[in-house]
Amino acid sequence: MDGTVHIIGAGLAGLSAALSLSERGQAVIVHEATTFAGGRCRSYHDASVGMTIDNGNHLLLSGNRAALDFLRRIGADHWLVGPDGAEFSFVDLASGERWILHFNDGPLPFWIFDRSRRVPGTRPLDYLPLARLLWPPAGKAVGEVIDCKGPLYQRLVEPLLVGALNIDPPLGSARLAAAIVRETLAVGGRACRPLIAREGLGPTLVEPALVRLQELGATVRMEHQLRAMRLAAGRIEALEFADGLIELGDDDAVILAVPPYIAVSVLPGIEVPTEFRAIVNAHFRIEPPADAPAILGVLNATVQWIFAFPGRVSVTISAGDRLIDTPREQLAKTIWDEVARVTGLPAILPPWQIVRERRATFAATPEQDAKRPGPATQWRNLVLAGDWTDTGLPATIEGAIRSGNRAADIVAKLP
Ligand SMILES: Cc1cc2nc3c(=O)[nH]c(=O)nc-3n(C[C@H](O)[C@H](O)[C@H](O)COP(=O)(O)OP(=O)(O)OC[C@H]3O[C@@H](n4cnc5c(N)ncnc54)[C@H](O)[C@@H]3O)c2cc1C
């Protein structure tokens, strides 16, 4: 392709598309509506806690091959940290029990046969029905494929799936749950190591990408919001911004990497997911205990995961829609009360911030999953990207990056 590729949106989908194309020597201009890149995966300075925090804690797994490859290509893979093995610490707030789930590296799940490594209260045979999640029938919800009760469900499947799908798991798409299980648990511990951007999402995933794009000659225009597209039969003719129109030549192409509710506003008539789920994050300015695991799963609580960062303790609650209208002060107190009980930190509330992302991800139900379009459109010079396009994965960093790479591959092959 000889022309210029205009990429709309500098989230991870847009950035990965830009990187893939720039690496091939393609002329690229990224247009981002806001003042910052990263979209739903960003760091910002927060006055309440007086430090730079992430909009939400993001967990990657060592099996997220596209995300890790992206990090290597922008020279930032060393910023991701995690334990040497696939270890997950848990505490049950109701019973006070604590345990570490420890997957072995290979695909044969020896950990299931080792009482000290498997989920407490489970027996090896309990794990057999999980095989039904590997290749479920089309269009089914998780609750139609496996039994969503019992210790194995409550202590492994629910925390894994609520985090990965961002929905109450029985309602979640079995197809998307299967993709997660096949790419992580079924591969073994080497695909399940938890990885965290300890220095923040911005310094790890976003700023190095912007630096690399600049080195490769790509242009990134901030505060450059796409308002409309002039559509002709078979192609996009022009892009409309507040400061004017960009007419597209025959060799130019567009990758639309915006959220679905924006995509549908500039492309009326396309089918996109229309329902969303929230993620709630609470950040507390306090030094975590020296022996705190980097990430701790909490059961029978409002809190789901506690992350320990230098000088900060952060909490993630996925499928957090029920907490969207809870007064902020009350929510901070409820969450901190649980964190203090679990960690032994003082009960007095430290400086805090609550970040509620209402439309954190599309609702990963079978019905919404079926609405996800593929990357190709009826306009030959327009390709879609974003975690909500049909990647076969839930809305995750890995899905967003794969969608960006896929869009770049399609555009690179345009005549
Ligand atoms: C709180 C939270 C926690 C999460 N936790 C995890 C996790 O632990 N692990 C994980 O893998 N994933 C997690 N995710 C999901 C992950 O953040 C997303 O899947 C990913 O960032 C989506 O990237 P994207 O590029 O598809 O979309 P977005 O990040 O939404 O990017 C779209 C971009 O388009 C821009 N834009 C919109 N309209 C216009 C316009 N008209 N013109 C120009 N630009 C426009 C936006 O400003 C934005 O920058 C989490 C998400 C949230 C919100």
Ligand as a Chemical Component Dictionary entry (heavy atoms), coordinates in Angstrom:
data_LIG
# 
_chem_comp.id                   LIG 
_chem_comp.type                 NON-POLYMER 
_chem_comp.pdbx_formal_charge   0 
_chem_comp.three_letter_code    LIG 
# 
loop_
_chem_comp_atom.comp_id 
_chem_comp_atom.atom_id 
_chem_comp_atom.alt_atom_id 
_chem_comp_atom.type_symbol 
_chem_comp_atom.charge 
_chem_comp_atom.model_Cartn_x 
_chem_comp_atom.model_Cartn_y 
_chem_comp_atom.model_Cartn_z 
_chem_comp_atom.pdbx_ordinal 
LIG C1  C1  C 0 -10.909 -0.555 34.805 1  
LIG C2  C2  C 0 -10.495 -1.525 33.727 2  
LIG C3  C3  C 0 -9.764  -2.660 34.078 3  
LIG C4  C4  C 0 -9.368  -3.561 33.089 4  
LIG N1  N1  N 0 -8.622  -4.643 33.442 5  
LIG C5  C5  C 0 -8.091  -5.421 32.486 6  
LIG C6  C6  C 0 -7.195  -6.459 32.825 7  
LIG O1  O1  O 0 -6.898  -6.696 33.998 8  
LIG N2  N2  N 0 -6.639  -7.198 31.827 9  
LIG C7  C7  C 0 -6.944  -6.968 30.510 10 
LIG O2  O2  O 0 -6.385  -7.650 29.632 11 
LIG N3  N3  N 0 -7.823  -6.002 30.147 12 
LIG C8  C8  C 0 -8.408  -5.231 31.101 13 
LIG N4  N4  N 0 -9.266  -4.217 30.753 14 
LIG C9  C9  C 0 -9.679  -4.084 29.342 15 
LIG C10 C10 C 0 -8.674  -3.298 28.502 16 
LIG O3  O3  O 0 -8.346  -2.082 29.135 17 
LIG C11 C11 C 0 -9.317  -3.001 27.158 18 
LIG O4  O4  O 0 -9.720  -4.215 26.566 19 
LIG C12 C12 C 0 -8.402  -2.281 26.176 20 
LIG O5  O5  O 0 -7.697  -1.231 26.779 21 
LIG C13 C13 C 0 -9.252  -1.767 25.018 22 
LIG O6  O6  O 0 -8.456  -1.111 24.058 23 
LIG P1  P1  P 0 -9.104  -0.536 22.735 24 
LIG O7  O7  O 0 -8.015  0.109  21.977 25 
LIG O8  O8  O 0 -9.884  -1.613 22.062 26 
LIG O9  O9  O 0 -10.198 0.529  23.190 27 
LIG P2  P2  P 0 -10.037 1.923  23.974 28 
LIG O10 O10 O 0 -9.010  1.790  25.033 29 
LIG O11 O11 O 0 -11.409 2.294  24.404 30 
LIG O12 O12 O 0 -9.495  2.952  22.901 31 
LIG C14 C14 C 0 -10.313 3.697  22.040 32 
LIG C15 C15 C 0 -9.669  5.056  21.808 33 
LIG O13 O13 O 0 -10.436 5.779  20.841 34 
LIG C16 C16 C 0 -10.510 7.136  21.245 35 
LIG N5  N5  N 0 -11.646 7.765  20.582 36 
LIG C17 C17 C 0 -12.971 7.628  20.876 37 
LIG N6  N6  N 0 -13.703 8.339  20.015 38 
LIG C18 C18 C 0 -12.843 8.935  19.154 39 
LIG C19 C19 C 0 -13.013 9.786  18.037 40 
LIG N7  N7  N 0 -14.236 10.168 17.614 41 
LIG N8  N8  N 0 -11.907 10.223 17.375 42 
LIG C20 C20 C 0 -10.676 9.842  17.774 43 
LIG N9  N9  N 0 -10.465 9.032  18.833 44 
LIG C21 C21 C 0 -11.535 8.565  19.508 45 
LIG C22 C22 C 0 -10.640 7.018  22.761 46 
LIG O14 O14 O 0 -10.355 8.255  23.397 47 
LIG C23 C23 C 0 -9.635  5.933  23.069 48 
LIG O15 O15 O 0 -8.344  6.441  23.262 49 
LIG C24 C24 C 0 -9.724  -3.334 31.723 50 
LIG C25 C25 C 0 -10.475 -2.194 31.387 51 
LIG C26 C26 C 0 -10.855 -1.303 32.364 52 
LIG C27 C27 C 0 -11.642 -0.083 31.981 53 
# 
loop_
_chem_comp_bond.comp_id 
_chem_comp_bond.atom_id_1 
_chem_comp_bond.atom_id_2 
_chem_comp_bond.value_order 
_chem_comp_bond.pdbx_ordinal 
LIG C1  C2  SING 1  
LIG C2  C3  SING 2  
LIG C2  C26 DOUB 3  
LIG C3  C4  DOUB 4  
LIG C4  N1  SING 5  
LIG C4  C24 SING 6  
LIG N1  C5  DOUB 7  
LIG C5  C6  SING 8  
LIG C5  C8  SING 9  
LIG C6  O1  DOUB 10 
LIG C6  N2  SING 11 
LIG N2  C7  SING 12 
LIG C7  O2  DOUB 13 
LIG C7  N3  SING 14 
LIG N3  C8  DOUB 15 
LIG C8  N4  SING 16 
LIG N4  C9  SING 17 
LIG N4  C24 SING 18 
LIG C9  C10 SING 19 
LIG C10 O3  SING 20 
LIG C10 C11 SING 21 
LIG C11 O4  SING 22 
LIG C11 C12 SING 23 
LIG C12 O5  SING 24 
LIG C12 C13 SING 25 
LIG C13 O6  SING 26 
LIG O6  P1  SING 27 
LIG P1  O7  DOUB 28 
LIG P1  O8  SING 29 
LIG P1  O9  SING 30 
LIG O9  P2  SING 31 
LIG P2  O10 DOUB 32 
LIG P2  O11 SING 33 
LIG P2  O12 SING 34 
LIG O12 C14 SING 35 
LIG C14 C15 SING 36 
LIG C15 O13 SING 37 
LIG C15 C23 SING 38 
LIG O13 C16 SING 39 
LIG C16 N5  SING 40 
LIG C16 C22 SING 41 
LIG N5  C17 SING 42 
LIG N5  C21 SING 43 
LIG C17 N6  DOUB 44 
LIG N6  C18 SING 45 
LIG C18 C19 SING 46 
LIG C18 C21 DOUB 47 
LIG C19 N7  SING 48 
LIG C19 N8  DOUB 49 
LIG N8  C20 SING 50 
LIG C20 N9  DOUB 51 
LIG N9  C21 SING 52 
LIG C22 O14 SING 53 
LIG C22 C23 SING 54 
LIG C23 O15 SING 55 
LIG C24 C25 DOUB 56 
LIG C25 C26 SING 57 
LIG C26 C27 SING 58 
# 
